[in-house]
Amino acid sequence: MLYLIVYTTNCDDNFISFRQIRFMNEIKTKYKQWAVLSSNAFIIGSSDDVKEIRNQFLPFIGVNDKLFITKIMNPAAWTGYSKRFGEWVKNSYNAAQITYSIEDNEIKI
């Protein structure tokens, strides 16, 4: 399955905190399938459920930080990302066995 992860620290928006960097490195280490959407948003591929994924990251989350994880099962659309990102999304949907069609940077389920 594919999951969207949004992690927000309680630090200044213009500063990428040590916790954000550590969180990003943990994603890159734990998951073979991952993509960075922004400094605080990621897509991962995992067979774990949302609670298991959340619990894996709890040691990296600060007291006032926020973490949101949801399974991606809906259509997707994007702009401003590389062709490589689009290919990653397409390949990830294939790996997750999600039936879709793709046109102009849009996934239709």
N, C-alpha and C positions, 0 to 999 in steps of 0.2 A: 504494500500500500504506500501511497504518497501522503506526506503530512506537511502542512504549513506550520512553521514555528516562528513566533514573534517574541523577542526578548527585549525588554526595555529596562535600562538601569535608571536609578534615581539621580544620575549625574547630568551635568549641563549637556544639552543637545549637540553642541559643537565640539564635544570632547568624547572620543571613543575610549571608554574606560578599560582598565585592565581586565575587569570582569567580562566585558563584551569580547575582548580578544581571546580570553581563556575559554569562553563559551563557544566562540567560532572554532577555535582549535579542537575543542572536544567533539564538535559535530564532525569535523574533518577526520578525526581519529576513529570515532565510533562507527561511522556510516560510510559504506562504499558509494552509495548514491546520495549526493547532496549538491545543492546549488545555493549560492548567495544571491538574494534578491536586493538587499541593502545592508547597511551596517547592523541592522537588528532583525532582519527577516530572512528566513531560510526555507528551502524545501528539502526534505529528506525522503528516502525510500527505506522502509523498515517493515518487518513482519510483526513488530511489537504493537501493542495498543497504546492509546494516548496516555493512559495512566503510567504505563511502564516507561514510556519515553520521558514524561514529566519527572518521574522519580529518579531517572538516571541523571537529570540535570539539577536536581535540588541542591546538591553540595556546592554548586557554582552560582547560585542565586542569592543576591543580597536581600536583607530584611525588607527593604522598600521597593525592590525590583518587581517587575511583572513578567510573567511567562504565559503565553497562549499557544496551544497546540490543537490543530484540528485536522481530521482526515480530509484529503482532497478527493471529492467524488463528483464535483460539479464541473461544468465547462470552464475553460480558462481562456483569457485573452491577454495580450501584452503588447507593449511597444517600448522601444528604446533599449531592448536587450539584444545581444549578439545572435547571429545565426546559430552559433554553437549552443547558446542557451535554448533556442527553439528545438534544436535536434535533441538536446538533453531531455526536454519536456516530452517530446514525442517518444523517445526511447524509454523513458521512465513510465509513461502510460502503457507502452507495450509490455514492459516487465511486470507491471502491476495487473496486467490483463484487463485493462479498462478499454472498452470499445469506444472508438472516437473517429471523427473525421477532422482534418486540419486544413484550414484555408486562411491566408492572410493573418498569420499569428493569432489564430483563434482555434481553440479546441472545442468541438461540438460533440456532446455525448448523446 
